[in-house]
Amino acid sequence: METLRQLAQDGHTVICSIHQPRGSVYAKFDDIVLLSGGSLIYAGPARDEVLAYFSKFGYICPDNVNPAEFLADLISIDYSSRESVYSSQKRINGLVESFSEKIPEVLYATSLVRDSSKTHVNFQKKSISRKGGWWRQFRLLLKRAWMQASRDGPTNKVRARMSIASALIFGSIFWRMGRSQTSIQDRMGLLQVAAINTAMAALTKTVGVFPKERAIVDRERAKGSYALGPYLLSKLIAEIPVGAAFPLLFGGILYPMARLHPTISRFGKFCGIVTVESFAASAMGLTVGAMVPTTEAALALGPSLMTVFIVFGGSYVNSDNTPIIFRWIPRVSLIRWAFQGLSINEFSGLQFEHQKTFDVQSGEQVLERLSFGGSRIGDTITAQSRILMFWYYTTYLLLEKNKPKYQRLEPPPRLKDIEEEPEEEAKLQPVKDDDLPEPIQQVESPPSDEGANQKEMLVQ
């Protein structure tokens, strides 16, 4: 505390929370503000000054009591009984009214801001909105989300290294594929692996971070700092530049190494498909993080759900052979739509070497065998965008449903609602020393007739 005090005296801003400070800590306070129910009871110097102020109204702090605890009890309402509620509320009302009349006489200033030529303190009642409008919330949250995403250097470096390493490994395995019949299977395997790697990288990053962030968001929303809509929208927009960098880095290395369809437009579409898939996987990670309470549970659930989407991703199970009860899974599988878009982008217009009549001659034949015939890349991008919005909307509903819930506190009973007839209220007035009650004394009582030597407390 002495270090914090020295920092504050040197002009630094120090904000900390001290719960029930002991006497030695309270003695280091320079100024103190006492509030009860939003009403100002005292604002001024701490230590002996505040105790002297309340002693004028008959509230004397005993010598063996911590001043901080004494002040806390003085401005608190005792709910043990209706009578105690009435008496404590009456005491607080009197203190508030008495201090409101003393405001022009109070010099509440530290050595850093004290102006000896001006001793008037102007207190104005202003109506302050607890939280700003929707656009102000969005702007501030967007700034915070961007700083959080861009300044997470260690995580971004790890993701960049993993993207480069994955691209180099896959590029080395599928090095410069030709146009032979065996290259068809290699191309399908590479495209499937690219879709899985992109989705898993984005998913694991999100589920590893968001559950911890959600705890902070829940506390801030419980205080009414901002709404849920601006938060999710700002998070989506702020992560676009950083989230798009890693799929682009992955595609920029893998595409020329594997010698995929060698045109600039096809390369751009390849990077665009994996980028949108990365955003959809991140949105899925948000939903998983909002669904479970801990990071460990999210890391267990997220990859399990992604495994189901991988099975129905278009390479292992043909959509035409999928059982009826599972037909809906390929429609919501981001792996399937990414693989379909990458396959259309790669095989459309591609000719293969063939020596036999039953050999595959064109990429369109490959798409027909995968049940992707007649589809367009725009359809796959639209489907991935819908999946992205679905996961964000589900995240919104889960966060709204699982937000912290608190039991509503009943307001203290008003004075007029108490059955006891209230006494005529009078303003607290300073008391003289002669008016204070005499202290408790302990005296020895005379011996009884039986000779027993007992002691009792006599209160005068």
C-alpha positions as CSV (number, residue, x, y, z in Angstrom):
1,M,0.0,0.0,0.0
2,E,2.9,2.3,0.7
3,T,4.2,1.7,-2.8
4,L,0.8,2.4,-4.4
5,R,0.5,5.5,-2.3
6,Q,3.9,6.7,-3.5
7,L,3.0,6.1,-7.1
8,A,-0.2,8.1,-6.7
9,Q,1.7,11.0,-5.1
10,D,4.1,10.9,-8.1
11,G,1.3,11.6,-10.5
12,H,0.5,8.0,-11.6
13,T,-3.1,6.8,-11.9
14,V,-3.6,3.8,-9.5
15,I,-6.9,1.9,-9.4
16,C,-7.3,-1.0,-7.0
17,S,-10.0,-2.6,-4.9
18,I,-9.4,-3.0,-1.1
19,H,-11.8,-5.3,0.7
20,Q,-12.2,-4.5,4.4
21,P,-8.9,-2.6,4.9
22,R,-7.3,-3.1,8.3
23,G,-6.5,-0.1,10.5
24,S,-2.9,0.3,9.3
25,V,-4.1,0.3,5.7
26,Y,-6.9,2.8,6.4
27,A,-4.4,5.1,8.1
28,K,-2.7,5.6,4.7
29,F,-5.9,7.0,3.0
30,D,-5.8,10.7,2.3
31,D,-9.4,11.3,1.4
32,I,-12.6,9.2,1.6
33,V,-16.0,9.2,0.1
34,L,-18.9,7.5,1.8
35,L,-22.0,6.5,-0.2
36,S,-25.2,4.7,0.8
37,G,-27.8,3.9,-1.7
38,G,-26.2,6.3,-4.2
39,S,-26.5,9.2,-1.7
40,L,-23.4,11.1,-0.5
41,I,-22.9,10.9,3.3
42,Y,-19.3,12.2,3.5
43,A,-16.6,13.4,1.2
44,G,-13.4,14.8,2.6
45,P,-10.2,14.0,4.5
46,A,-9.9,10.6,6.0
47,R,-8.2,9.5,9.3
48,D,-9.2,11.6,12.3
49,E,-11.2,14.2,10.3
50,V,-14.0,11.9,9.3
51,L,-14.3,10.4,12.8
52,A,-14.4,13.9,14.3
53,Y,-17.2,14.8,11.8
54,F,-19.4,12.0,12.8
55,S,-18.6,12.4,16.5
56,K,-20.4,15.8,16.3
57,F,-23.6,13.9,15.8
58,G,-23.0,11.5,18.6
59,Y,-21.5,8.6,16.6
60,I,-18.1,8.1,18.3
61,C,-15.8,5.4,17.1
62,P,-14.5,3.2,20.0
63,D,-10.8,3.1,20.5
64,N,-10.5,-0.7,19.9
65,V,-12.6,-0.6,16.7
66,N,-11.2,-0.4,13.1
67,P,-12.3,3.0,11.7
68,A,-13.1,1.4,8.3
69,E,-15.4,-1.2,9.9
70,F,-17.0,1.5,12.1
71,L,-17.8,3.7,9.0
72,A,-19.1,0.7,7.1
73,D,-21.5,-0.2,9.9
74,L,-22.5,3.4,10.3
75,I,-23.7,3.8,6.6
76,S,-25.2,0.3,6.3
77,I,-28.8,-0.8,6.9
78,D,-29.4,-3.5,9.5
79,Y,-31.9,-5.9,8.1
80,S,-32.1,-8.1,11.2
81,S,-35.6,-6.7,12.1
82,R,-38.1,-4.1,11.0
83,E,-37.2,-1.9,13.8
84,S,-33.5,-2.0,13.0
85,V,-34.2,-1.3,9.4
86,Y,-36.3,1.8,10.4
87,S,-33.7,3.1,12.8
88,S,-30.7,2.6,10.4
89,Q,-32.6,4.1,7.5
90,K,-33.5,7.1,9.6
91,R,-29.9,7.5,10.7
92,I,-28.6,7.4,7.1
93,N,-31.3,9.9,5.9
94,G,-30.2,12.3,8.6
95,L,-26.5,11.9,7.7
96,V,-27.3,12.5,4.0
97,E,-29.3,15.6,4.8
98,S,-26.8,17.0,7.2
99,F,-23.9,16.6,4.8
100,S,-25.8,18.1,1.9
101,E,-26.0,21.3,4.0
102,K,-22.3,21.1,4.7
103,I,-21.1,20.7,1.0
104,P,-20.0,24.4,0.5
105,E,-17.8,24.1,3.6
106,V,-16.2,20.8,2.6
107,L,-12.7,21.0,1.1
108,Y,-12.4,17.7,-0.8
109,A,-9.1,17.9,-2.7
110,T,-5.7,16.2,-2.6
111,S,-2.3,17.8,-2.8
112,L,-2.3,17.2,-6.6
113,V,-5.5,19.2,-7.4
114,R,-5.9,21.5,-4.4
115,D,-6.3,25.2,-5.4
116,S,-5.9,27.5,-2.4
117,S,-7.7,30.4,-4.3
118,K,-10.8,28.3,-4.9
119,T,-12.6,26.5,-2.1
120,H,-16.0,26.3,-3.5
121,V,-17.1,22.8,-4.6
122,N,-19.9,22.7,-7.1
123,F,-22.0,19.5,-7.1
124,Q,-24.4,19.2,-9.9
125,K,-26.9,16.4,-10.4
126,K,-26.6,15.1,-13.9
127,S,-28.5,12.3,-15.6
128,I,-25.8,9.9,-16.7
129,S,-26.7,7.0,-19.0
130,R,-25.2,3.8,-17.8
131,K,-24.3,2.7,-21.2
132,G,-24.0,4.4,-24.6
133,G,-26.0,3.9,-27.7
134,W,-25.7,0.9,-30.0
135,W,-23.2,2.5,-32.4
136,R,-21.0,3.9,-29.6
137,Q,-20.9,0.4,-28.0
138,F,-20.0,-1.1,-31.4
139,R,-17.2,1.4,-32.0
140,L,-15.6,0.9,-28.6
141,L,-15.9,-2.9,-28.7
142,L,-14.5,-2.9,-32.3
143,K,-11.5,-1.0,-31.2
144,R,-11.0,-3.3,-28.2
145,A,-11.5,-6.4,-30.3
146,W,-9.0,-5.2,-32.9
147,M,-6.4,-4.4,-30.3
148,Q,-6.9,-7.9,-28.8
149,A,-6.6,-9.7,-32.1
150,S,-3.7,-7.7,-33.4
151,R,-1.6,-7.6,-30.2
152,D,-1.8,-11.3,-29.5
153,G,1.7,-11.7,-30.8
154,P,2.6,-15.2,-29.4
155,T,-0.6,-16.8,-30.6
156,N,-0.4,-15.2,-34.1
157,K,3.2,-16.3,-34.4
158,V,2.3,-19.9,-33.6
159,R,-0.6,-19.9,-36.0
160,A,1.7,-18.4,-38.7
161,R,4.3,-21.0,-38.1
162,M,1.8,-23.8,-38.2
163,S,0.3,-22.5,-41.4
164,I,3.7,-22.4,-43.1
165,A,4.7,-25.8,-41.7
166,S,1.5,-27.5,-42.8
167,A,1.8,-25.9,-46.3
168,L,5.4,-27.1,-46.6
169,I,4.5,-30.6,-45.5
170,F,1.5,-31.0,-47.7
171,G,3.3,-29.4,-50.6
172,S,6.2,-31.8,-50.2
173,I,3.9,-34.8,-50.1
174,F,1.9,-33.7,-53.2
175,W,4.8,-32.2,-55.0
176,R,4.1,-30.9,-58.5
177,M,1.2,-33.2,-59.4
178,G,0.8,-34.0,-63.0
179,R,-2.2,-34.9,-65.2
180,S,-2.0,-38.7,-64.9
181,Q,-4.9,-40.9,-63.8
182,T,-3.2,-41.4,-60.4
183,S,-3.0,-37.6,-59.9
184,I,-6.8,-37.5,-59.7
185,Q,-6.8,-39.3,-56.3
186,D,-3.9,-37.2,-55.1
187,R,-5.8,-34.0,-56.0
188,M,-8.9,-35.1,-54.1
189,G,-6.8,-36.1,-51.1
190,L,-4.9,-32.8,-51.1
191,L,-8.1,-30.7,-51.4
192,Q,-9.8,-32.7,-48.5
193,V,-6.7,-32.3,-46.3
194,A,-6.6,-28.6,-47.0
195,A,-10.2,-28.2,-46.0
196,I,-9.7,-30.2,-42.8
197,N,-6.5,-28.4,-41.8
198,T,-8.0,-25.0,-42.3
199,A,-11.1,-25.8,-40.3
200,M,-9.3,-27.5,-37.4
201,A,-6.8,-24.7,-37.1
202,A,-9.5,-22.0,-36.8
203,L,-11.7,-24.2,-34.5
204,T,-9.0,-25.1,-31.9
205,K,-7.8,-21.5,-31.7
206,T,-11.3,-20.2,-30.9
207,V,-12.3,-22.9,-28.4
208,G,-9.1,-22.5,-26.6
209,V,-9.6,-18.8,-26.0
210,F,-13.3,-17.9,-26.1
211,P,-14.5,-19.8,-22.9
212,K,-12.1,-17.6,-20.8
213,E,-13.2,-14.5,-22.7
214,R,-16.8,-15.4,-22.1
215,A,-16.4,-15.1,-18.4
216,I,-15.2,-11.5,-18.7
217,V,-18.1,-10.8,-21.2
218,D,-20.6,-12.2,-18.8
219,R,-19.4,-10.0,-15.9
220,E,-19.4,-6.9,-18.1
221,R,-22.9,-7.6,-19.5
222,A,-24.1,-8.3,-15.9
223,K,-23.1,-4.7,-15.1
224,G,-24.9,-3.4,-18.2
225,S,-21.8,-2.2,-19.9
226,Y,-22.9,-3.2,-23.4
227,A,-25.3,-5.3,-25.4
228,L,-24.6,-8.7,-26.9
229,G,-25.2,-7.7,-30.5
230,P,-22.5,-5.1,-30.8
231,Y,-20.0,-7.4,-29.1
232,L,-20.5,-10.3,-31.6
233,L,-20.5,-8.0,-34.6
234,S,-17.4,-6.2,-33.5
235,K,-15.7,-9.5,-32.9
236,L,-16.6,-10.8,-36.3
237,I,-15.3,-7.7,-38.1
238,A,-12.1,-7.3,-36.0
239,E,-11.0,-10.9,-36.7
240,I,-11.4,-10.6,-40.5
241,P,-7.9,-9.2,-41.3
242,V,-6.0,-11.4,-38.8
243,G,-8.2,-14.5,-39.5
244,A,-7.7,-14.2,-43.3
245,A,-4.0,-13.9,-43.1
246,F,-3.3,-17.5,-42.1
247,P,-5.4,-19.2,-44.8
248,L,-3.9,-16.9,-47.4
249,L,-0.4,-17.8,-46.1
250,F,-1.3,-21.5,-46.3
251,G,-2.7,-21.3,-49.8
252,G,0.1,-19.1,-51.1
253,I,2.7,-21.7,-50.2
254,L,0.7,-24.9,-51.0
255,Y,-0.8,-23.9,-54.3
256,P,2.4,-23.5,-56.4
257,M,4.2,-26.4,-54.6
258,A,1.4,-28.9,-55.5
259,R,1.0,-27.3,-59.0
260,L,-2.8,-27.0,-58.7
261,H,-4.8,-25.4,-61.6
262,P,-2.2,-22.8,-62.7
263,T,-4.2,-19.7,-63.2
264,I,-4.4,-16.5,-61.1
265,S,-8.2,-16.6,-61.0
266,R,-8.2,-20.2,-59.7
267,F,-5.6,-19.3,-57.1
268,G,-7.7,-16.4,-55.9
269,K,-10.8,-18.6,-55.6
270,F,-8.8,-21.2,-53.7
271,C,-7.7,-18.7,-51.1
272,G,-11.2,-17.2,-50.9
273,I,-12.8,-20.6,-50.2
274,V,-10.4,-21.6,-47.5
275,T,-10.7,-18.1,-45.9
276,V,-14.5,-18.2,-45.7
277,E,-14.2,-21.8,-44.3
278,S,-11.8,-20.5,-41.6
279,F,-14.4,-17.8,-40.6
280,A,-17.1,-20.4,-40.4
281,A,-15.0,-22.7,-38.3
282,S,-14.2,-19.9,-35.9
283,A,-17.9,-19.2,-35.6
284,M,-18.5,-22.8,-34.8
285,G,-15.8,-22.5,-32.1
286,L,-17.7,-19.6,-30.6
287,T,-20.8,-21.7,-30.4
288,V,-18.9,-24.6,-28.7
289,G,-17.3,-22.2,-26.3
290,A,-20.7,-20.7,-25.4
291,M,-22.2,-24.2,-25.0
292,V,-19.8,-25.6,-22.4
293,P,-18.5,-24.0,-19.1
294,T,-14.7,-24.7,-19.4
295,T,-12.0,-24.6,-22.0
296,E,-11.2,-28.3,-21.4
297,A,-14.8,-29.2,-22.3
298,A,-14.7,-27.0,-25.4
299,L,-11.5,-28.6,-26.6
300,A,-13.1,-32.1,-26.1
301,L,-16.4,-31.2,-27.8
302,G,-15.2,-29.1,-30.7
303,P,-13.0,-31.6,-32.5
304,S,-15.6,-34.3,-31.9
305,L,-18.2,-32.3,-33.8
306,M,-15.7,-31.5,-36.5
307,T,-15.0,-35.2,-37.0
308,V,-18.6,-35.8,-37.8
309,F,-18.5,-33.1,-40.5
310,I,-15.3,-34.6,-41.8
311,V,-16.9,-38.0,-42.3
312,F,-19.7,-36.3,-44.3
313,G,-17.2,-34.0,-46.1
314,G,-17.8,-35.5,-49.6
315,S,-14.6,-37.6,-49.8
316,Y,-15.3,-40.5,-47.5
317,V,-19.1,-40.9,-48.0
318,N,-20.8,-39.9,-51.3
319,S,-23.8,-37.7,-50.6
320,D,-26.0,-39.9,-52.9
321,N,-25.2,-42.9,-50.7
322,T,-25.8,-41.2,-47.3
323,P,-28.7,-42.7,-45.3
324,I,-31.8,-40.7,-45.2
325,I,-31.6,-39.9,-41.5
326,F,-28.1,-38.4,-42.1
327,R,-28.9,-36.5,-45.3
328,W,-29.0,-33.2,-43.4
329,I,-25.4,-33.5,-42.0
330,P,-23.7,-32.8,-45.4
331,R,-25.9,-29.7,-45.8
332,V,-24.5,-28.2,-42.6
333,S,-20.9,-29.5,-42.9
334,L,-18.5,-26.7,-43.6
335,I,-15.9,-29.3,-44.6
336,R,-18.2,-30.6,-47.3
337,W,-18.9,-27.2,-48.8
338,A,-15.3,-26.2,-48.7
339,F,-14.2,-29.5,-50.3
340,Q,-16.9,-29.1,-53.0
341,G,-15.8,-25.5,-53.8
342,L,-12.2,-26.5,-54.0
343,S,-13.0,-29.5,-56.2
344,I,-15.1,-27.4,-58.6
345,N,-12.3,-24.8,-58.7
346,E,-9.6,-27.4,-59.4
347,F,-11.3,-29.9,-61.7
348,S,-13.4,-27.7,-63.9
349,G,-11.9,-27.5,-67.4
350,L,-9.0,-29.8,-66.4
351,Q,-8.0,-32.5,-68.9
352,F,-6.1,-35.7,-67.8
353,E,-3.9,-38.1,-69.7
354,H,-5.7,-41.3,-70.7
355,Q,-4.8,-44.4,-72.5
356,K,-8.0,-46.5,-72.1
357,T,-11.5,-45.7,-73.0
358,F,-12.8,-46.1,-69.5
359,D,-10.1,-43.7,-68.1
360,V,-11.2,-40.4,-66.7
361,Q,-10.6,-37.8,-69.3
362,S,-11.9,-34.5,-67.8
363,G,-12.4,-32.9,-64.5
364,E,-16.1,-32.7,-65.1
365,Q,-16.2,-36.5,-64.9
366,V,-14.5,-36.4,-61.5
367,L,-17.1,-33.9,-60.3
368,E,-19.9,-36.2,-61.4
369,R,-18.5,-39.1,-59.5
370,L,-18.3,-36.9,-56.4
371,S,-21.9,-35.8,-56.9
372,F,-20.7,-32.2,-57.4
373,G,-21.9,-31.9,-61.0
374,G,-23.9,-28.9,-61.9
375,S,-22.8,-26.9,-58.9
376,R,-21.0,-23.6,-58.9
377,I,-18.4,-22.0,-56.6
378,G,-20.8,-19.2,-55.8
379,D,-23.2,-21.8,-54.3
380,T,-20.6,-23.2,-52.0
381,I,-19.5,-19.7,-50.8
382,T,-23.2,-18.8,-50.1
383,A,-23.6,-22.1,-48.2
384,Q,-20.5,-21.4,-46.1
385,S,-21.7,-17.9,-45.4
386,R,-25.1,-19.2,-44.2
387,I,-23.3,-21.7,-42.0
388,L,-21.2,-18.8,-40.6
389,M,-24.3,-16.8,-39.8
390,F,-26.0,-19.8,-38.3
391,W,-23.2,-20.4,-35.8
392,Y,-23.1,-16.7,-34.9
393,Y,-26.8,-16.6,-34.3
394,T,-26.6,-19.8,-32.2
395,T,-23.8,-18.3,-30.2
396,Y,-26.0,-15.2,-29.6
397,L,-28.9,-17.4,-28.4
398,L,-26.6,-19.4,-26.1
399,L,-24.9,-16.4,-24.6
400,E,-28.3,-14.7,-24.0
401,K,-29.7,-17.9,-22.4
402,N,-26.6,-18.7,-20.3
403,K,-26.0,-15.1,-19.0
404,P,-25.5,-14.8,-15.3
405,K,-28.8,-14.7,-13.4
406,Y,-29.2,-13.0,-10.0
407,Q,-32.0,-13.1,-7.5
408,R,-33.8,-9.8,-7.4
409,L,-33.2,-8.0,-4.1
410,E,-36.2,-6.6,-2.4
411,P,-35.9,-2.9,-1.7
412,P,-35.8,-1.9,2.0
413,P,-39.2,-1.0,3.5
414,R,-40.1,2.6,3.4
415,L,-40.5,4.4,6.6
416,K,-44.2,5.0,6.1
417,D,-44.7,1.2,5.5
418,I,-43.4,0.2,8.9
419,E,-46.1,-0.5,11.4
420,E,-44.3,1.3,14.1
421,E,-45.4,4.9,14.4
422,P,-42.4,6.9,13.2
423,E,-41.1,9.7,15.4
424,E,-41.0,13.2,14.1
425,E,-37.9,13.4,12.0
426,A,-35.4,16.0,13.1
427,K,-32.2,17.0,11.4
428,L,-29.1,15.8,13.0
429,Q,-27.4,18.5,15.0
430,P,-24.0,18.6,16.5
431,V,-24.0,17.6,20.2
432,K,-22.0,19.1,23.0
433,D,-19.7,17.1,25.2
434,D,-22.1,17.6,28.1
435,D,-24.9,15.9,26.1
436,L,-23.0,12.7,25.5
437,P,-24.0,9.7,27.6
438,E,-21.6,8.8,30.4
439,P,-19.3,5.9,29.7
440,I,-20.0,2.5,31.1
441,Q,-18.2,1.9,34.4
442,Q,-17.5,-1.4,36.2
443,V,-17.9,-1.3,40.0
444,E,-17.7,-4.0,42.6
445,S,-21.0,-4.7,44.3
446,P,-21.2,-5.2,48.1
447,P,-21.1,-8.7,49.4
448,S,-24.4,-10.5,49.7
449,D,-25.9,-11.9,52.9
450,E,-24.6,-15.3,52.1
451,G,-21.1,-13.9,51.8
452,A,-20.7,-14.6,48.1
453,N,-18.5,-12.1,46.4
454,Q,-20.2,-11.4,43.0
455,K,-19.7,-8.6,40.5
456,E,-22.2,-6.9,38.4
457,M,-22.3,-4.1,35.8
458,L,-24.0,-0.9,36.9
459,V,-24.9,1.4,34.1
460,Q,-25.6,5.0,35.1
